[in-house]
């Protein structure tokens, strides 16, 4: 019962954070998610 309440609270918190900051703002360890990011390759490792 306590684990179920904890999972519900965690899912609710994640949902609220994703609403406020956007999808992908929180990633779970081990989650296989690909992000479609725009970038410009510079060839410089220091940038």
VMD Tcl script that builds the backbone (N, CA, C; Angstrom):
set m [mol new atoms 141]
animate dup $m
set s [atomselect $m all]
$s set {name element resname resid chain x y z} {
  {N N UNK 1 A 0.827 -1.194 0.000}
  {CA C UNK 1 A 0.000 0.000 0.000}
  {C C UNK 1 A 0.870 1.257 0.000}
  {N N UNK 2 A 1.904 1.274 0.817}
  {CA C UNK 2 A 2.777 2.441 0.879}
  {C C UNK 2 A 3.532 2.622 -0.436}
  {N N UNK 3 A 3.962 1.499 -1.026}
  {CA C UNK 3 A 4.666 1.585 -2.308}
  {C C UNK 3 A 3.753 2.123 -3.400}
  {N N UNK 4 A 2.492 1.721 -3.363}
  {CA C UNK 4 A 1.530 2.192 -4.359}
  {C C UNK 4 A 1.308 3.697 -4.226}
  {N N UNK 5 A 1.177 4.182 -3.006}
  {CA C UNK 5 A 1.004 5.620 -2.772}
  {C C UNK 5 A 2.243 6.394 -3.193}
  {N N UNK 6 A 3.400 5.811 -2.935}
  {CA C UNK 6 A 4.656 6.466 -3.309}
  {C C UNK 6 A 4.780 6.576 -4.831}
  {N N UNK 7 A 4.408 5.507 -5.538}
  {CA C UNK 7 A 4.466 5.520 -7.005}
  {C C UNK 7 A 3.496 6.545 -7.582}
  {N N UNK 8 A 2.296 6.625 -7.010}
  {CA C UNK 8 A 1.314 7.601 -7.476}
  {C C UNK 8 A 1.812 9.024 -7.256}
  {N N UNK 9 A 2.411 9.273 -6.089}
  {CA C UNK 9 A 2.937 10.603 -5.784}
  {C C UNK 9 A 4.073 10.965 -6.734}
  {N N UNK 10 A 4.926 10.005 -7.039}
  {CA C UNK 10 A 6.040 10.242 -7.957}
  {C C UNK 10 A 5.536 10.543 -9.361}
  {N N UNK 11 A 4.574 9.763 -9.837}
  {CA C UNK 11 A 4.005 10.000 -11.167}
  {C C UNK 11 A 3.328 11.367 -11.241}
  {N N UNK 12 A 2.632 11.750 -10.179}
  {CA C UNK 12 A 1.983 13.058 -10.137}
  {C C UNK 12 A 3.018 14.181 -10.192}
  {N N UNK 13 A 4.102 14.030 -9.436}
  {CA C UNK 13 A 5.160 15.042 -9.429}
  {C C UNK 13 A 5.809 15.156 -10.806}
  {N N UNK 14 A 6.088 14.026 -11.440}
  {CA C UNK 14 A 6.706 14.035 -12.773}
  {C C UNK 14 A 5.770 14.676 -13.786}
  {N N UNK 15 A 4.490 14.366 -13.703}
  {CA C UNK 15 A 3.507 14.955 -14.614}
  {C C UNK 15 A 3.455 16.465 -14.464}
  {N N UNK 16 A 3.472 16.949 -13.235}
  {CA C UNK 16 A 3.429 18.392 -12.995}
  {C C UNK 16 A 4.690 19.076 -13.511}
  {N N UNK 17 A 5.845 18.460 -13.303}
  {CA C UNK 17 A 7.104 19.042 -13.785}
  {C C UNK 17 A 7.121 19.071 -15.309}
  {N N UNK 18 A 6.642 18.007 -15.956}
  {CA C UNK 18 A 6.617 17.982 -17.417}
  {C C UNK 18 A 5.630 18.992 -17.975}
  {N N UNK 19 A 4.538 19.254 -17.280}
  {CA C UNK 19 A 3.601 20.296 -17.714}
  {C C UNK 19 A 4.255 21.665 -17.646}
  {N N UNK 20 A 5.000 21.905 -16.569}
  {CA C UNK 20 A 5.595 23.222 -16.355}
  {C C UNK 20 A 6.829 23.450 -17.227}
  {N N UNK 21 A 7.683 22.433 -17.370}
  {CA C UNK 21 A 8.965 22.621 -18.043}
  {C C UNK 21 A 9.079 21.913 -19.386}
  {N N UNK 22 A 8.085 21.106 -19.747}
  {CA C UNK 22 A 8.098 20.431 -21.040}
  {C C UNK 22 A 8.536 18.986 -20.950}
  {N N UNK 23 A 8.119 18.238 -21.960}
  {CA C UNK 23 A 8.440 16.813 -22.004}
  {C C UNK 23 A 9.946 16.636 -22.152}
  {N N UNK 24 A 10.496 15.702 -21.431}
  {CA C UNK 24 A 11.933 15.457 -21.483}
  {C C UNK 24 A 12.708 16.220 -20.436}
  {N N UNK 25 A 12.025 17.016 -19.609}
  {CA C UNK 25 A 12.726 17.757 -18.566}
  {C C UNK 25 A 13.213 16.827 -17.466}
  {N N UNK 26 A 12.586 15.671 -17.339}
  {CA C UNK 26 A 13.021 14.649 -16.384}
  {C C UNK 26 A 13.194 13.352 -17.153}
  {N N UNK 27 A 14.344 12.729 -16.964}
  {CA C UNK 27 A 14.596 11.434 -17.589}
  {C C UNK 27 A 14.861 10.425 -16.484}
  {N N UNK 28 A 14.324 9.244 -16.650}
  {CA C UNK 28 A 14.552 8.184 -15.672}
  {C C UNK 28 A 15.806 7.410 -16.046}
  {N N UNK 29 A 16.566 7.020 -15.048}
  {CA C UNK 29 A 17.773 6.244 -15.267}
  {C C UNK 29 A 17.413 4.926 -15.943}
  {N N UNK 30 A 18.074 4.623 -17.041}
  {CA C UNK 30 A 17.813 3.393 -17.769}
  {C C UNK 30 A 16.712 3.519 -18.803}
  {N N UNK 31 A 16.103 4.692 -18.901}
  {CA C UNK 31 A 15.028 4.905 -19.866}
  {C C UNK 31 A 15.631 5.055 -21.258}
  {N N UNK 32 A 15.040 4.400 -22.225}
  {CA C UNK 32 A 15.542 4.472 -23.599}
  {C C UNK 32 A 14.741 5.531 -24.349}
  {N N UNK 33 A 15.140 6.779 -24.169}
  {CA C UNK 33 A 14.435 7.880 -24.817}
  {C C UNK 33 A 15.403 8.626 -25.733}
  {N N UNK 34 A 14.938 8.918 -26.921}
  {CA C UNK 34 A 15.747 9.692 -27.856}
  {C C UNK 34 A 15.188 11.100 -27.925}
  {N N UNK 35 A 16.082 12.063 -27.845}
  {CA C UNK 35 A 15.680 13.455 -27.948}
  {C C UNK 35 A 16.042 13.969 -29.329}
  {N N UNK 36 A 15.120 14.653 -29.960}
  {CA C UNK 36 A 15.362 15.248 -31.263}
  {C C UNK 36 A 15.843 16.677 -31.031}
  {N N UNK 37 A 17.157 16.857 -31.052}
  {CA C UNK 37 A 17.749 18.156 -30.762}
  {C C UNK 37 A 18.353 18.759 -32.019}
  {N N UNK 38 A 18.196 20.058 -32.165}
  {CA C UNK 38 A 18.848 20.784 -33.244}
  {C C UNK 38 A 20.219 21.232 -32.749}
  {N N UNK 39 A 21.232 21.046 -33.575}
  {CA C UNK 39 A 22.569 21.461 -33.179}
  {C C UNK 39 A 23.378 21.795 -34.421}
  {N N UNK 40 A 24.471 22.502 -34.186}
  {CA C UNK 40 A 25.387 22.862 -35.261}
  {C C UNK 40 A 26.744 22.251 -34.924}
  {N N UNK 41 A 27.231 21.294 -35.729}
  {CA C UNK 41 A 28.534 20.704 -35.445}
  {C C UNK 41 A 29.642 21.724 -35.723}
  {N N UNK 42 A 30.505 21.935 -34.742}
  {CA C UNK 42 A 31.574 22.921 -34.897}
  {C C UNK 42 A 32.926 22.278 -35.126}
  {N N UNK 43 A 33.075 21.018 -34.727}
  {CA C UNK 43 A 34.360 20.355 -34.857}
  {C C UNK 43 A 35.280 20.658 -33.693}
  {N N UNK 44 A 34.871 21.552 -32.813}
  {CA C UNK 44 A 35.684 21.916 -31.664}
  {C C UNK 44 A 35.135 21.237 -30.419}
  {N N UNK 45 A 35.990 20.536 -29.695}
  {CA C UNK 45 A 35.553 19.863 -28.473}
  {C C UNK 45 A 35.388 20.849 -27.315}
  {N N UNK 46 A 35.981 22.032 -27.408}
  {CA C UNK 46 A 35.934 22.985 -26.304}
  {C C UNK 46 A 34.675 23.826 -26.300}
  {N N UNK 47 A 33.905 23.809 -27.382}
  {CA C UNK 47 A 32.675 24.592 -27.396}
  {C C UNK 47 A 31.643 23.821 -26.738}
}
mol reanalyze $m
mol bondsrecalc $m
mol representation Tube
mol addrep $m
